[in-house]
Amino acid sequence: MTRRLSLLVAVLAIVACSPRLAPGSASSEGTAFMPRPEGFAERYTREEMVILSRHNIRSPLSGPGSVLSRITPHEWFDWSSAPGELSLRGGALEMEMGQFFREWLVGEGFFAKDGVPEAGSVRFYANSIQRTRATARAFATGMFPMADIGVEQHSPLGTMDPVFNPQITRLSDGFLAKAYAEIEAMGGPDAPLKAKYALLEKVLDIKSSPAARHDTTAFGQFPSSVHFEVGKEPMMTGGLKMACSASDALTLQYYEESDAVKAGFGHKLTRKEWAAVSSVKDWYQDVLFAAPSVAANVAHPMLQELLAELRTPGRKFAFLCGHDSNIGSVLAALGVEPYDAPEAIETKTPIGGKILFEKFRGRDGKLYADLWLVCASADQLREVTLLAPENPPMSLQLHFKGLAANADGLYLLEDLERRFVEAIDLYETF
C-alpha cells in the first residue's frame, strides 16, 4: 500500500510541478528531440499529427497458477493492478508523456497554451480494454488538462474492438501458402533463439521450477508452430509461446521493480542481457504479425482507420491507443525499414511507444508526411523521471522501403497514401 500511495503522490507532483514552455518559445529544431534540418520551420507548417500508441506499463497477462508460476521457483512482482491492467506507474508515465507533448506542441505553436481544442479537431480513440482506455485517458489528461476530452469506445469494455483486434478476417489456401512461406523466410519461430532461450532459462532458474518435475526444463524442448483461423489472432503452440510469457513478465518486472537484481530473480543482468530477455517477446510478435501477408490481413481495419484520419478535414490531432501487435502489423504492412528503438530494452514496439504520422504543408504548397517512433527510455520508465525539453523521450525517424524522402526527410503525402492503399488492396487478394 505504501508503494502505491507513493506513486500516486508522484503523479500529482508531476502534474503540479512540471516546467512549462512559453508559447512561441524555441522549437525542437536543432535539439535532441526530433532534430530537423536548419530552416525546417520556415519551409513547412505542421497541419496534423496522428498517433498510434501502445498502452503503457501493465501487469502480466496471466496471474497466479498460470504457466508463469510453474516455470520458476521465484515469486513474481506484487503488481498494483489485476492481470493485464494498466499499473499505477504506467498511468503516471502516460500522463507525463501527454504533458510533454503539450509543452512541445505549444512551443511549436501547434496548440495554444492550456487551450481547449475546437470540436472535431482532436480525437482520442482506444481499444475497449482497460489498459488501452486508461492509457488514452492519462495521455489526454496530461496533454489537455483544461479540456474534458472523451475517449471513444466502440465495443463493450473488456472486449476487442474490431479496428484494434489483430485477427485473421480472410483465409484461403493461397494466403496460407504465402504466409507460411514468409514466416519460413524469416527463419521460422525458433531459429534465432537458442542463446536467448538459454539466458531466459537461467534467469528463471527453470531447472529448479515446479515444471522441471514434469520434465519441462528448456523452451527448445517444444518446437513452435503457427496456426491461422478466421476470426482469431494468429496462434502459436510450443516453446516460444511459453518463453514469450516469461519474457513479457520479466520485462515488465524490470520496469516496476526498483532493484534490478531482484527483478532478475537474483541475477545481475547487463542492459544488453535485459534487451536479449525482452527480444524473445519481440520475436514472438514478429513471427505472428510481421510477415507481410499476415500483417496486411490483421492490420486491415487499422490501416483503413489511419488513412481515414490522415484525410479527415479539420483534424489536427488524433490518438489511437492499442497494442504492440497493432504497431508491429501496421509498420510491417506499410513496408517500414528495420529499426531499433534507442535506449530501450524493447527495441521494436516499446511499452508506451508511439508511432507518429505527421502531415506538413510545404512552402511550395505541397503536402508532405513523415514517420517517427517516440518512447520513454528504459531508465525513464524505471525511474519515472520528469520529461522536459532538457530530458525528452527518445525519438527515431522511421523510413519506408521503396519511397524516396526529400532533403528534409519528408515524403510526399500522396506517396504515403498510395502505400496505405496498396496495403489495404492487398487484403482483397487473400
N, C-alpha and C positions, 0 to 999 in steps of 0.2 A: 504493500500500500504506500509506503514511504517513497519508493522509486516512482510510482505512478503519479503521486502528488507533486513530486519534484519536477517531473516532466511537464505537468500541466502548468506549473508556475513558470517554467521556462518558456512555454508557448506564449503566455501572457506577456512575459518580459520582452520576447522577440517582437510582438506586435506593437508594444508600447514604446520601445526604446530604439528601434532601428533608425539609423541615419537616413535622411531623405535628400534626394536630389532636388534642386530648384528647377522649375520649368525653364527650358531653354539652356540648361547647363550643358557641358561638353558631352558629345555623343560618344559611342563606343569606338568610333573611327580611330585607329591607331593604338587602341588599348588591347589588353589580353582577351577580353570577351568579344567574340565575333569581330575580329580585326578586318578592316576594309582597306582597299587601296586609297591612296591620297586623293581627295576630291570626290569621293564616292557620294557624299551627302549633297553635293552640288549637282551631280549628274542624275540622281534618282530620288524619287519620293515613294516611300512605302505606302501602299494602298490597303494591304490586307495581310494578316497572319493567320494561318490555320495550323493548329497544333494537334497532333495525335500523340497522346500521352499514355504511358504505362502508369498504373496505380503506384503509390508509394509503399513503404515497408509494411508488409503484412505478416501475420503469423503463418507457420507452415500449413499446408492444406489438409494435413492429416494430424490427428491428435493421439492421445494415449491409446495403447492397444493396437496401433497401426504398425506397418512394416518398420517405421522409424524406431519404435521401442524394441523391436526384435533384432535389429541388425547392429546394435551397440549395447554394451553393458552400462553405458553412462546415462546420466539424467540430462534431458534436453532443457533448454532455457525455459523459465517460467514466464509465459507470454502474458501481456496485458490485454490481449484480445482473444476471442474464440478462433478456432481454426479457420484460416483463410480471410480473416477480417483485418482491416487497417489497424495498425498499432498506434499507440499514443505518439511514439516517436515519428511514425510515418505521417501522422496528421500535423505535427509540429513542423516537420521538414517541408511538407507540401504548402502549408500556409506561408512559410518563409520564402519558398520558391515563387509563390504568387506575388508576394510583396516585392521580391527582387525584380520580377517582370514589370510591376507597376513603376518602380523607380527608374528602371532602364527605359521603358517606353515613354514615360513622362519626360525624361531627359532628352529623348529623341524627338519630342514634340508630337508623338503619335497619339497620346491621350492627354487630357487636361488633368492637372494635379487634383486628386480627390474628387474628380468629376463623376457624374452619373451618365453612363453611355446612353445615346439615343436608342429608342426602341428599334429592335431589329439589327442594330449594328454589332451586337455581341451575342454569341450563342455558346452555351455550355450544355453538353450532351454526354451522358455516361451510360455504360452498360448497367443493367439493373441488378448489380451485385454490390454488396455493402462496401467493399474496398474501393471499387471504382467510383461509386457515387460519393463516398466520403472524401476521396481524393479530389474530385471535381469541386466539391463544396469548399474544401480547405483552400484550394488554389483560388477560387472565386472570391473568398473572404479576404485573402491576402492581396489580391490584385485590385478589387473594387470594394474597399471597406465601407464606402459611403452609399453603396447601391445594394438593393435587395435582388441579387442575381439568382434566378431559378436554374435548376439543373434538370434538363429534360429526362424523362423516364418513359420508355415506350413499352415496357413489359413489366409484369408483376415483380416486385422486389424479391430477389433470390433466384430469379430465372435469367437465362441468357437472352438478351436482345438479339434478334437475327442479324442486325448490322455488325455486332461485335462477336458473334458466335463463329469461330473458325471451323465450321463444319463443311463436310462434303455435301454439296447440293446437286451435283450431276455426276453420274457414274456410267462408264461404258468400258467395253473391252479395250478400246483404243486408248482411253485415258489411263486405265490401269497399266497397260504395257508401257506407256510413256513415263508414267510416274515411277514405276519400279526401276526402269532403265536410268532415270535421272538420279534416283537415290543410290543406285549401284555405282553410277559415275562419281558420286560424292565419296565413295569408299565403303558404303554400307554402314549400318548402325554401329558396329563395334570396332571397326577397323583402326581408328586412331587413338583408342582409349586404353591400351594395355598399361602404360605407365601411370595414367591418371586414375584408373581403377585401383592400382596398387597403392597410390597415395591416399585415396579415399578410404580404402580398407584399413590402412594403417591408422588414420585419424580416428576412424570409428572403433578401432580395436575389434573388428568384426569376428576375429577368431576366438574371442572371449565372450561373444554375444550369445543370447538365447538361441538365435538362428543357427549358430555353429553346432548346437546339439542335434540339429536336424540336417547336418551336412551342408549348410549354406555358409561357406567361408570366403567366397570370391564371386564378384559380379560376373566375371567371364565364364563361370560355370554354365550360365544360361544364355545361349545365343539369342540375339534380339531379332525381331521381325516386325514389319509394319503392315497394318491392315486398314482397308478403307471400306466404309459403309455409308450409304446415303443417310443424311440426317444426323450424322455423328462426326465428332472431330476425328482426324486421323489417329489411329490407335497403335500402341506398341506393346509387345509382350517380351519378356526376357530380362536379362540383367541390366540393360540400360535404363529401363523404366524404374527399377528399384534403385539404381545408382542416382538417377535424376532426383528422386525424392530426398535422398540423403544429401546430395549436392545443394539442392534448394534450401533445405533446412539448415545446413551448416553455413551457407552464405548469409541467410537471414539472421542466424545466431551471431555471426561475426559483426553485423551491423548493430545489433541490440546489446550484446554483452560487452561491457567496458573493458574487461580483462580478456585480451586477445588469446592468451594461453588457455584460459578457461573455456573460451569459445571453441578452441580446437581440442577440447577434451584432454587438456594437459600437454598437448603437442605445441611446441613453439614453431609456428609456421612463418615463413617469409611472405612478403606481399605477393611474390611470384607464385608461391605454393597455394596461397589463397585463391589466386586467379585460376590456377590449374584445377582446384577443387570446384570452383564455380563454373568453369568451362565445360564440365560434364553436363550440367543442366543446359548450357547454351547449345551444345552439340545435339542433345535430345530435341530441342526446339528446331534446330536446323534440319535434322533428319525428317521430322514430322511436317514442317511447314515451309521450308525454304526451297525445296525442289521447284523449279519454275512452273510446271503444270499444276502441282498441288497448291502453290501459292496463289496462282490465278483463280483456282477453284474456291479455296476457302476465303480469300480476301475479296471476292467479287462484290458483295454488298458494301464493304467498306470502301473499296475503290470508287464505286458509284457515289457514295456519300461524300468523300473527299473532293471529287471532281465537281459535284454539285455546289459544295461550299466555295470552291475557287471561282465559281461562276455566279454566285448569288449577289445580285445588285445591292449596294448599300452595306454589305457586311465588311466590318473592319477586323473583327477578331472572332475566331471560333476555337473552342477547346473540346476535343473529343477524347474521353478517357476510357481506355480499355486495358489490354493485357499485352504481355511480351509477344504472344502469338499473333496479335494484330499488327504490331510494328514489324516483326520479322517477315510475315507473309506479304505485307504491303510493299516493303522495300525490295523483297525478292521479286515480286510480280512486276515492279517498275524497273528492274534491272539496275539497282544501285550497286556501285563498285564496293568490294570488300573494305571493311574499316575496323578499327579498334578504338573503343571509347577511351579517351585519355584519363589517366589516373583513376581508373575504375578496376574492380575485380570482375565485374560483369561487363565484358567488352562489346557485346552485341546489342542487347536490349536492357540496359541497366535499370534497376529499380527506380521508379520515379522519373525515368528518362523521357524526353520529349523530342519528337520529330517535328521540326518547324518548316512548313511550306510558306515562303514569303513571296508576295506579289508586289512588284515595283512598277512605277511609271517612269520611263526614261525621259530625259530632256528631249530626246528625238521623237517623243510621242508614242513609242512602242512599249508594250507590256513585257516585263521580264519576271523571272522567278528564280529562287534558289532553294536549297535544302540544307538544314543543319540538324545536328544532334546536340541537345543540351541536357546535361545531367549533373548531379552533385558528384564530387569525387568521393572515393571510399572514406577518406578522412573527414570530409564534410558530413557524410552520413553518420559516421560513428560518433562524431563529436557534437553534432547538431550546431555547427558553427554558423554564425551570422553571415548571410550572403549580402554582399555590398559591392559597390564598384571596385573597391580595392581587394575584395575577396569574392570574385564572381564564381558561378558554377562553371563547369567545364563545357567547352563548345568545340564542335568539329564540323567543318563543312563537308557534306557528302556530295558525291558525283554520280552521274548516270552513265552507264555504259552506252557508247554509241551516240551520245549527244554532245555537241560542241558548245562549250561555255565561251563567253566573250572575255575580254581582258580583265573585267571586273568580277569574274567568277559567276556571272549570271547566264541563265538560259532564256531563250525566247519563250514566253508563256505558251505560245501556240505549239512549240515543240514538246513542252511538258504535258500539255493537254492531249497531244497526239499520243504520247507514251501511255497515258491513262487509258485512252480509248482503245489502243492496241491490246492492253492487258485485259480490259473489260470484254473486248470482242473475242479474245482467245477462249473465254469461257464457253462461248457458243459453239466451239468446235468439239467439245468433250462429249 
